[in-house]
Amino acid sequence: MKGAVLTCLMAGLMGASVSPVLAQAPSSGFTGSNFGIQVDLNHLMGTSNVAVFGPAPDFTPQSSQDGNLPGIGFSYGFQFGSDANKYQHWALVPVLGIRSGTQKDSQQFGTLETLSGSFTNAMVTRKTKTEEIFLSIPLRWYTQQKGQLGDGFFLEAGAILANSKQTVDLEVTGEFAGQTPSYKYQVKYTKNRGGYLVGIGDSFPIGNHGLDLGVEYLSLPSSEPLPAHSLRVYVQWYF
């Protein structure tokens, strides 16, 4: 203590200025906007056990609405305000990504009429491949007193746009004219869809980076024959 006082006195005598050094508050490393990557798993919540063919007279092949779609995408978090700012709790975190998955199932028929003729003891095997390019635009609110992008529990809601494709491959096997042939054909469905999402999550600052864990409910109405509802679990890593 005496040494510090002596140093200040000597500096004053020599005309030097002495400025106190203030301790800086720890930072999570976020400066208002951050680029990241997202990995997610999307669980389809459509009608279970959809028949492989639609009703008469068309008997249109139908896609499965079950299954899981793993995906990957890029995120960009934009924080509206910093510490002591009334907007510090709000952030916009759009994500552009792609997800894809395949579901296989089958259905048994005693008699089945096809374009090739009438099958008996028929088995129809279906493979549904779903691909989706999506843009989600959630607005987040961090609930903690000093909550901000990359730090703390959050609620989110926003819009989602998607280009969705389903490819349905059907293979019919059974007895036909004393033989057991197989008959294959394919149908594709493509739709541009729009809807909303709501979710919850938590953020963990890790040095100058951040890790987000969240769950979202997605609704894309008027989506037939594609599933209109799904539940997504995601992990985001901010660089």
Secondary structure, DSSP 8 states (H G I E B T S, - for coil): -HHHHHHHHHHHHTT-------------S--SEEEEEEEEEEEE-S-TT--SB-STTT--B------EEEEEEEEEEEES--TT-TTTTEEE--EEEEEEEEEEEEEEEEEEEETTEEEEEEEEEEEEEEEEEEEEEEEEEE-STT-BTTBEEEEEEEEEEEEEEEEEEEEEEEEBTTB--EEEEEEEEEEEEEEEEEEEEEEEEETTEEEEEEEEEEE--S-TTS--EEEEEEEEEE-
